Amino acid sequence: MTTDAETRSDETGVEHPWRALWVTLLVGYMALLDVTIVNVAVPSIEQGLGASPQAVQWVVSGYALTFGLTLVAGGRLGDVVGRRRMFLVGLIGFVVTSAMAGAAWSSSAIVVARLLQGAAAGLLTPQNTGLIQQLFTGEERGRAFGFFGATVGISAATGPLLGGLLINAFGAEDGWRWVFYVNVPVGLVAMVLALRLLPGHSGRGGELRHQVDVPGAVLLGAAVLSLLLPVVQSESDPATPLWATLLLAPVFLVLFVRHERARVRREGAPLLDLRLFTETSGFSSGITIGTVYFTGFAGTWLVLALFFQQQLGYTALQSGLAVMPFALASAASAVVAGRLVERWGRWVTVVGLSLVVVGFAGVGAVVAWRQTDDVALWAALPLLLAGLGSGATISPNVTLTLARVPTRMAGAAGGALQTGQRIGSALGAALLAAVYRVALDRSGAGAAVAVTFAVTAVIASVALVLAVRDLRGPLALRAQQLVEALHCLPARHGDLLP
């Protein structure tokens, strides 16, 4: 007789799947942290390197750009050559480029390092969701994705705090270097643990060149680049001529779809099997909900950092502490929601998004009402409420989106989900920063924050409507299943059902 743990060990090739999960979450946290931690280091980079505002903007946004470009390709490579192998390749690249960024001698050098660092993170991050799909099933998979969702929420909210701590510790001129150097020892420890704990790859038949869809990766990358490049550039130059590249995005996307369908007809291995969108329950709706939610979620930290530091004179550390209620609540609720999603399904995200809408609207109202130094204390409660909702949104949505995806496609599917999140994050950061600056010029700081958070509440409401719409299908199916089950019950006292 074998135990569940022994059975899982036989199937996955790993004796301690939960230990393996913690390794991937540690590295995932490090990669996602670098999306936000650099925001508070901007003044330090300008002072230490004499960098222009345009160069610093590329330090911040270039990472997100190349991160989004390589996610699906990185996930597919993990499916084909092995997730541990791609995890290690991405991690080595991330550690090396982090060291390059910390040692940068000019603004051009740090921009190049950040672009390469983002590409490495894009190869690394999809292995997290792929490994969870591979290592866990059923209720345990929901719990694992709960921890993954907590990692996403904590990384977004604690980036400013950790950045502030490092800059305070190492000084304004060189403190920014340690924002990058801190990745090196953590990454080296993670490499050793990954070699010991992550499952190996059983191999797949066929030559690698037939398994990897290079033309598909180029077409999808071009579509994502056409969409994100003008958004990134607009943060430093709103009138950038690169807006014209938006017209190319749908062209490349159509070419990508046609290429992938043709590849499937020829029985080749696609980069991203498009049948996932049409035949896999919950996949298409989950990506849409995640993209919309991250459009409103990701840019809020930039707006709060601008308000706390530029308008109220908070230090980077104080600004980071001010958003900790969100981070702590998000972490706690993500873990709980991961346990509930197997039973309650989409209802968990509906409740979570409802809390986010109320919490974000509350932050805007509090800041508009009280613009004194103690506003962070007054905003703590609505931030905590929004954090509870965010934790109950991100991890359950990941679970529901990938629940019926075959394990052999888990990496590419997870990469597609995270690509949507990165696109939403980039669009949201540009949109919310623009709304804040326009409202600031016209109505003052308090009104600017209120208007910005009203926009975030509206975006979260759109995601809520999509979640409720997705709820209707499963509800009808469950009702039908219940009626059928009742009809099958034996009648003890006559026929109770017609």
HUFEN-V754511 format. One record per residue. N is the residue number from 1. PSI is psi in degrees with one decimal (none if undefined). NEAR is the number of other ideal C-beta (glycine too) atoms within 10 Angstrom. Layout:
BEGIN
n = (N/N)
psi = (PSI/PSI)
near = (NEAR/NEAR)
END
This chain:
BEGIN
n = (1/2/3/4/5/6/7/8/9/10/11/12/13/14/15/16/17/18/19/20/21/22/23/24/25/26/27/28/29/30/31/32/33/34/35/36/37/38/39/40/41/42/43/44/45/46/47/48/49/50/51/52/53/54/55/56/57/58/59/60/61/62/63/64/65/66/67/68/69/70/71/72/73/74/75/76/77/78/79/80/81/82/83/84/85/86/87/88/89/90/91/92/93/94/95/96/97/98/99/100/101/102/103/104/105/106/107/108/109/110/111/112/113/114/115/116/117/118/119/120/121/122/123/124/125/126/127/128/129/130/131/132/133/134/135/136/137/138/139/140/141/142/143/144/145/146/147/148/149/150/151/152/153/154/155/156/157/158/159/160/161/162/163/164/165/166/167/168/169/170/171/172/173/174/175/176/177/178/179/180/181/182/183/184/185/186/187/188/189/190/191/192/193/194/195/196/197/198/199/200/201/202/203/204/205/206/207/208/209/210/211/212/213/214/215/216/217/218/219/220/221/222/223/224/225/226/227/228/229/230/231/232/233/234/235/236/237/238/239/240/241/242/243/244/245/246/247/248/249/250/251/252/253/254/255/256/257/258/259/260/261/262/263/264/265/266/267/268/269/270/271/272/273/274/275/276/277/278/279/280/281/282/283/284/285/286/287/288/289/290/291/292/293/294/295/296/297/298/299/300/301/302/303/304/305/306/307/308/309/310/311/312/313/314/315/316/317/318/319/320/321/322/323/324/325/326/327/328/329/330/331/332/333/334/335/336/337/338/339/340/341/342/343/344/345/346/347/348/349/350/351/352/353/354/355/356/357/358/359/360/361/362/363/364/365/366/367/368/369/370/371/372/373/374/375/376/377/378/379/380/381/382/383/384/385/386/387/388/389/390/391/392/393/394/395/396/397/398/399/400/401/402/403/404/405/406/407/408/409/410/411/412/413/414/415/416/417/418/419/420/421/422/423/424/425/426/427/428/429/430/431/432/433/434/435/436/437/438/439/440/441/442/443/444/445/446/447/448/449/450/451/452/453/454/455/456/457/458/459/460/461/462/463/464/465/466/467/468/469/470/471/472/473/474/475/476/477/478/479/480/481/482/483/484/485/486/487/488/489/490/491/492/493/494/495/496/497/498)
psi = (132.4/149.2/168.0/-38.9/-40.0/-39.9/-45.7/-37.5/-40.8/-39.1/-35.6/-14.9/16.9/134.0/-33.9/82.0/-33.1/-35.0/-39.6/-39.0/-43.1/-33.6/-47.3/-35.8/-36.8/-46.7/-37.9/-40.5/-43.8/-43.0/-43.2/-30.6/-36.2/-6.8/-37.7/-24.4/-27.1/-20.9/-43.6/-11.9/-1.2/-50.7/-37.2/-39.4/-43.1/-41.6/-42.6/-35.6/-8.4/33.2/148.4/160.1/-34.8/-41.1/-41.7/-35.9/-36.7/-28.1/-41.1/-48.6/-24.4/-35.2/-48.9/-33.6/-54.9/-26.8/-51.3/-28.6/-32.2/2.0/-52.4/-43.0/-40.9/-41.0/-41.3/-40.3/-37.3/-39.7/-35.3/-51.7/-6.9/133.1/-35.8/-41.5/-46.9/-32.4/-46.0/-39.5/-48.0/-38.8/-42.6/-45.7/-38.9/-42.3/-45.4/-45.7/-28.1/-43.0/-39.1/-43.0/-42.2/-31.3/6.4/138.0/-7.1/167.4/-36.0/-39.7/-40.5/-32.0/-46.0/-43.7/-39.6/-36.7/-43.3/-36.4/-40.7/-39.9/-39.9/-40.9/-34.9/-31.0/-30.9/-46.4/-40.2/-19.7/-24.2/-55.9/-35.7/-41.4/-36.3/-43.7/-38.7/-37.3/-23.9/155.4/162.5/-136.1/-34.0/-33.3/-40.5/-41.5/-43.2/-43.5/-27.0/-44.2/-35.5/-43.4/-38.8/-38.8/-43.7/-48.1/-43.8/-40.2/-38.9/-40.3/-26.5/-8.6/-51.4/-36.4/-49.8/-37.4/-42.9/-40.8/-44.4/-41.5/-38.8/-37.2/-37.4/1.7/156.8/-32.4/-40.2/1.8/-30.7/-29.3/-34.8/-15.4/-32.2/-40.2/-28.9/-22.5/-23.1/-55.4/-37.1/-42.8/-38.6/-41.7/-42.3/-34.6/-46.9/-45.6/-37.9/-40.3/-32.4/-34.9/-26.4/146.1/146.9/-177.3/130.7/-10.7/158.8/140.7/154.8/156.6/151.4/-37.6/-23.4/-21.3/-23.7/122.3/85.0/-46.8/-39.1/-40.7/-39.1/-44.7/-44.2/-40.4/-40.0/-38.7/-45.5/-41.6/-42.2/-31.1/-44.0/-32.5/-49.8/-31.0/-44.3/-46.0/-30.1/-20.2/-25.4/-21.7/87.4/-26.2/22.0/137.4/-10.3/-10.6/-26.1/-24.9/-15.8/-29.9/-23.2/-23.5/-50.6/-29.5/-50.1/-34.9/-41.4/-43.0/-38.7/-45.9/-44.7/-41.4/-44.3/-40.2/-40.7/-37.8/-38.8/-41.0/-32.9/7.6/32.2/171.1/113.0/160.5/-47.5/110.9/113.7/-13.7/-16.9/-35.2/-28.5/-24.7/-9.1/114.1/129.0/-13.5/-53.5/-46.7/-36.3/-41.0/-40.7/-46.7/-44.0/-42.2/-46.2/-44.5/-45.2/-23.0/-37.5/-25.9/-46.9/-35.9/-9.3/-33.7/-35.4/-44.4/-45.3/-38.2/-42.5/-43.3/-50.0/-40.8/-42.0/-34.1/-38.0/-7.6/21.3/149.3/168.8/-37.6/-43.8/-38.7/-41.2/-40.1/-31.1/-26.9/6.9/-32.8/-38.3/-47.2/-46.0/-43.5/-38.5/-42.6/-45.5/-46.1/-29.9/-41.2/-44.2/-44.2/-33.9/-30.1/-26.4/-21.7/-30.3/-33.9/-41.7/-12.4/-134.6/-19.1/-33.0/-43.9/-30.9/-46.7/-43.4/-47.1/-32.6/-42.3/-37.7/-44.9/-48.3/-43.1/-45.9/-40.4/-37.3/-39.0/-46.7/-41.9/-42.1/-45.3/-39.2/-32.9/-36.4/104.7/41.1/177.2/-24.1/16.6/-29.6/-35.0/-40.5/-31.3/-8.3/-41.7/-50.9/-31.3/-39.7/-41.9/-44.4/-35.8/-42.1/-42.7/-38.1/-42.8/-32.9/1.2/-50.5/-56.8/-42.3/-34.6/-38.1/-45.4/-48.4/-34.3/-39.6/1.7/-39.8/14.2/128.8/142.6/-35.0/-16.5/6.6/-37.6/-50.0/-39.8/-42.9/-36.8/-39.1/-42.5/-45.0/-26.8/-43.6/-40.8/-41.3/-38.5/-45.7/-41.4/-44.6/-46.4/-43.6/-41.7/-43.2/-43.8/-49.9/-36.7/-39.8/-44.3/-44.3/-45.6/-40.7/-46.1/-33.0/-43.4/-32.7/-35.4/-4.3/170.5/-46.9/-46.4/-35.1/-44.1/-41.5/-44.7/-42.8/-44.6/-23.0/-39.7/-42.9/-37.1/-37.4/-42.8/-43.2/-33.2/-36.3/-44.6/-36.8/-43.0/-42.6/-38.5/-40.7/-39.7/-39.9/-24.9/-29.6/-39.6/-54.9/-34.7/-44.3/-39.5/-42.6/-37.4/-41.9/-42.4/-36.9/-44.2/-43.9/-39.0/-39.0/-36.5/-28.8/-10.1/140.8/135.7/118.5/-28.4/52.9/174.8/114.3/-20.9/143.6/none)
near = (3/9/8/8/12/11/10/18/16/9/12/18/15/20/13/13/21/15/13/23/23/13/23/30/20/16/29/23/19/23/26/23/22/26/24/26/24/25/20/28/27/19/15/24/23/17/15/18/21/10/21/12/10/13/19/21/19/23/24/21/24/21/27/24/23/20/31/28/25/25/29/27/27/30/33/29/27/31/28/23/17/21/28/22/16/24/28/18/19/25/25/15/19/28/22/16/23/26/17/17/27/19/13/23/8/12/19/13/14/29/21/17/23/28/19/20/28/25/23/24/30/29/25/29/27/34/34/31/29/30/30/27/24/24/25/19/14/9/14/19/19/25/24/27/29/27/20/26/28/25/25/26/27/23/21/25/26/22/26/31/22/18/30/24/18/23/24/13/10/16/14/14/13/13/24/30/23/19/25/25/16/19/26/15/10/16/23/12/13/21/17/10/16/20/12/11/19/26/19/12/16/7/8/13/6/10/7/10/8/11/16/17/23/10/13/23/20/16/22/27/20/19/21/24/19/20/20/26/21/19/22/23/21/19/20/16/12/11/6/16/9/14/14/10/17/13/9/15/18/12/13/19/17/12/17/24/17/11/18/22/14/11/18/14/8/8/6/14/19/21/27/24/21/15/14/21/15/8/11/19/15/21/22/15/20/28/22/19/27/25/21/24/29/27/27/26/28/23/27/26/24/21/23/27/24/20/23/26/19/12/17/17/9/21/14/26/19/17/25/28/17/23/26/19/23/31/26/19/25/30/22/16/29/30/16/17/30/28/14/19/28/17/10/13/20/24/17/27/33/19/21/30/27/18/22/30/23/15/27/29/21/20/30/23/17/23/26/19/11/14/16/9/12/9/22/22/13/17/27/18/14/22/28/22/22/31/28/25/28/32/32/30/34/30/33/31/31/29/28/26/27/27/20/13/25/12/15/15/22/23/31/29/31/30/31/26/24/27/26/23/25/24/19/23/23/27/21/25/27/22/19/25/17/15/19/23/15/13/20/21/9/10/13/14/18/20/16/25/29/21/19/31/30/18/23/28/21/13/25/29/18/17/28/24/13/20/28/15/13/23/16/10/13/15/13/10/11/11/10/10/10/10/11/9/9/10/10/8/9/5/8/6/5/5/6/11/9/4)
END
